[in-house]
Amino acid sequence: MDIQHATRLMERCISPSVQHLQHPAALRLHCRSVSYAAQAIAEALATSGMTIDADRAAVMGMIHDVGRSTAGNARHGIEGYWLAREAGVSSDIARVCVTHMTMGRTAKEAVVAGLLNAEEARRLAEAGIILEDMNLEEQVVGMVDSRVLGGRFVSLEERIGELEKRKGWLSTAARYNLDRIAELATSFEQVLGGSLAQLFPKGDLGLPSSHLSTWRRRRTGQAGAHDRGG
């Protein structure tokens, strides 16, 4: 799958025609932001000697939240995996829909956390998917997912503040993910020899202005309604 196909799938799933999506423009911007940032970070890591495919990271970032078209809760990860597979996406790409939510948990732990059920865990195992074995591209996407907000790359502290303000509280599962994201960010920064933020001056992701302006026109005042911490 290339980025054009990934973008079309994302736009088809995250559409104003999907009734339960209150802010599809914000969610589309989120997916594009994750894709852009994941590619930039993967390119920097590759330049620093890591074996990682930046184009693959971009594709994974673009489709990671397609499951929100059918599930608005923590199950959007597993729902996105099935949706992507039905759309013809290979399992090795589609799995990011699940792993950006499970973030290193085992299948059993993911079931306990309510991210999937036992039957789904069994089916994933049959497909050869070991959830805790995240590849580098998945790790980058999972980390970036909670570091973008309104088309910007932000600090984890700012992201947590936004989540707490919007949701009022953070679940144990969300805090687990945020801790894992902090660990990944630290490991990547050690490879790069500097902050991830230095890749994005003033937080700018380099998104085409048309994406940002469309989102801003459609916003209803609820900042980042679909920018999430998982």
Secondary structure, 3 states (H helix, E strand, C coil): CCHHHHHHHHHHHCCCCCCCCCCHHHHHHHHHHHHHHHHHHHHHHHHCCCCCCHHHHHHHHHHCCHHHHCCCCCCHHHHHHHHHHHCCCCHHHHCHHHHHHHCCCCHHHHHHCCCCCHHHHHHHHHCCCCCCCCCHHHHHHHHHHCCEECCEECCHHHHHHHHHHHHCCCCHHHHHHHHHHHHHHHHHHHHHCCCHHHHCHHHECCCCHHHHHHHHHHCCCCCCCCCCCC
